[in-house]
Amino acid sequence: MFRRTFWFTAGAAAGVWATTKVNRKLKQLTPESLAAQAANKAVEAGHKLKDFALDVRDNMAEREAELGDALGINEAPDPEPLPQSRFAVIQNTFATKQTKQPKYLENTRYSINNRNEDH
């Protein structure tokens, strides 16, 4: 008799366990539950992609700095010396025979970039 009671109780417990497992699985397979699971997976994938992109950006900046240091690009540029003022020499064609020396105009400056000054 104890044997029958044991097997009856074991069968009832297995039935309850199986029923609860099946009910949980059915609830997971409803459209609302599937949509919620898909949304959670999409959000999780988005976070992983964002983390990956940030890691790539950080490593890219680090590698670019290393390459810049190796090539000497990141060094501060040396200040270029300012161009010295230029003097124009003007020949005085109306000078008398006593003054044959050319005159220097110290305040006249010619620009290197402007090629249309003489026109």
C-alpha positions, 0 to 999 in steps of 0.5 A: 500500500505504501508503494501505491501511495508513493507512486501516486504522490510522485505522479501527481507531483510530476503532473503539477510540475509539467503543467506549470512548465507548459503554462510558463512556456505558453505564456512566453510564446504569446505575441505580447511576450515575444514582442517584449523579448524582441524589444529587450534583445534589440535594446541590448544589441543597441547598447553593445553596438554603442559600447563597441563604437565608443571603444573603436573611437577611443582606440582610433584616437589613441592610435592616431596620437601614437602615429602622430607622435611617431611621424612628428605631426603632433609637435607644436609648430615652430613659429616662422620668422616674420618677413623683413621689410623690403626697400624699393630702389628708385632711379631718379632720371631727372637728377642732375649730374651731381646726384647720380646715386639712387634714392632709397624709400624705406617706408615702401613695402611690397607684398609677396602675395599681391602680384598686381601691384605694378599694374 
